[in-house]
Amino acid sequence: TRAEHERILASERDPNWRAFYEILWHLGGSQTDMAQLRAESIDWDNRTIAYARGKTGTLAVIRFDEGVAGILRSRPAGGYLFPQIAEWRHSDRAKAFTRRCRLAKVSGVSLHSYRYAWAERARACGYPERFAQQALGHNSKAVHHAYSKGANVTVPSLNDWEQKHREDAQRL
């Protein structure tokens, strides 16, 4: 949850790990894919970050907002964005996260929980499923549904949704 994420951040003093947890929260990538992000993967003109998922080779291209841009600007200008973290084995990153959670008094989560949280947030706000699948690197709707099953969704009124889309179209 957002509250758990904020407790984890509040207890983390190392700016590298804080930025890593923030990127996991905002992009929803796997811990290994996010640890191995490279500065060369950032397209500042189009405000996108692109990487091939390690597990499937599927390309993820994600547009980022100003909050993520701030995190990215704080990282190295070349090579790995998280050089020290990228060198760790996934099991060592997971153990470090477990210790961080214990200190933050957060239980029942793992680094992989960031992917579930991202999927649940996407579903709860009405993010189009095809975009969520692409961002998470899933070709299967069944997998995406499993990831987002804990989302609390309140369906907006159709009139409000249409009005929002008309306003968005007018701004373009």
Protein Blocks (a to p, Z undefined) as FASTA:
>chain_A
ZZlmmmmmmmpmblklmmmmmmmmmnopafklmmmpcfklpcfknopacdddfklopacd
ddddfklmmmmmmpcfehjfblmlmmpcfklmmmmmmmmmmmnopghiafklmmmmmmmm
mmmnopafklmmmmnopabfklmmmmmmmpccddddfklmmmmmmmmmmmZZ
